[in-house]
Amino acid sequence: MAFTNVPIGGNINTKIWEPLEISLEASGDFVSPYTEVSVWIDLTGPAFRKRVYGFWNGGRAFCIRLTAPRVGEWTWFSNSNTADIGLNGRSGRILAEPQTADDVSANPNRRGMIGISADGRGLQYADGTPFFLIGDTWWSVPTFKFPLPQGERHHAIGPDADVRDYLEFRRGQGYNCVALLAAMPAWATDGFDSDLYDDEGTLLRNAWRKPNSRSPMSMHNEGGRPFLFPGKVPGFEEVVPDYDRVNPEFFKILDRKMESIDDAGFVPFIEVARRDTGPAWKKYHDWPNSYVRYVQYVFARYQAQNAIFSPIHYDYYLKTIPAHEYNEPCNAVIEQFGRPPFGTLLSANSNPSTLANFGEDGRWLDLHQTGNTREHYSYWWMAEMYHSKPTRPALAGEPYYSGLYNLGTPYTLGKEGDTPEDDAYVRSGMYGSLLNGGYAGYIYGAEGIWQSAVEEGSRVFMWDAFKWSSGATVQHLKTFAFVRGTDYRALVPCSDSLANARNGPDLGYEGWAYAAGASDRSWYLLYFEPDCADAIRLRGFSGPESYRLTWFDPRSGQWSEPGGIVTVSADTSLHLPALPDRQDWGLMLERVSF
């Protein structure tokens, strides 16, 4: 939904959670408005009194984006760190009405900002409706690779598809989130190597390589690139931009795509920058202040839309600065500007996990996440986050990519996309993460989509990967988890209670089983990968309890009718029955009494 302009000195009627924009024009010029000027409004409403920061939008234009989270009367008053009369002393009044049932039915984002459920394990809209995140990895959304919609014309998924077409396609498959990177600023097919260093060995970029080239893929849009040139790195002024000169025209294109995302009812996971920017940013700019400024710029630009923010895309712990060094600017954003004013959660795609990388010092963090880590051994990081304190929800970001072929070097453990074997590997990441405590949801990814492959010579074009069968089965994860509504969030991961459940290597996706159970042992959810052992036992019982079996087919998303009964044996373990076949299966155990 496009922003509604709020009149200066007047009143406006709106509905709660509608995105609004106050446009201010400075009366004078500034040498560097991006670095010199901080503008804000003091916003007051029902049980709400906060400072809401704005951003420079080019020329003399400054914007403050806001929303009314509660019904009632709201007032605002503008100010800045300057004496500019165009920015200071402006005011207005907003009257917010409730959303109707038809409104929220048409677009779930009208339910309000995504927050944390009362149990601390899951996510929900502001009105309390559960939100189980089902996402896709579209890092390059801001760029030309996801074209803007032109008029009302719709296209089949193919070379002519635009961002709206892709959103509608995924919405039909049950998705409600896309993960994107706001900026990959030093990436262009410029004749320099994709991995580039200065004369002292400092990393300048670690980019995805364009097919049949040593240079990166280009990451521009109709507005140019996210920062301006020349930059500050000697000898590379036209390769690495000046991170103290943002380009608003680039972000205006992203604004329009964010409108399409919101219109589709999706909640974007927005990461402000990729970790390969860190070394040059820290060495050649005023770190951490320069990075703090940029993080806040992106937050302020999108704070009025339903989203989840990340101050850093930390998908790899090499070719960057140490993770703990990002805590300084990330914490500083919160200390200087406050948490996002309308409740936006903060997370990060983090390899191996946000807990491992940012730890107790990551005071900015709300939502835990694993990132770009895969195979059996990686699910341990999810369980570690589940058991950590304070309790935070956890999300699986970037486990196994469908059709995964190359991550800088060939990936030898993957399968060809759009095959039954590959589909099962994807499900290992889905269900293995869930039953180790990833109760907030899951972000899918696929070869061709994660790098948005549109270039000639690409091994898989992204529009072909969108059609792979694995992407259509992701929605079944929610069907499995919500078999008893949100009760699954009270289950405790207990895969270690399974005996004979690891019939495969750590670096693989076959032969393992996973479990999570209620603390009173009243019910369990289990998942079995293909080629599990025939005699798996569930331990942790103290008496002859009996359980009813209900099987789940993760290929179709169908639960069977409740079936047979199994009873705890004299050895105090539950001997699970043989699987229906050698494929992967889900199972629910519910205690029964006679």
Summary of the structure (lengths in Angstrom):
residues: 594
radius of gyration: 24.8
end to end distance: 55.7
largest distance: 83.8
contacts: 2091
relative contact order: 0.09
helix: 23%
strand: 26%
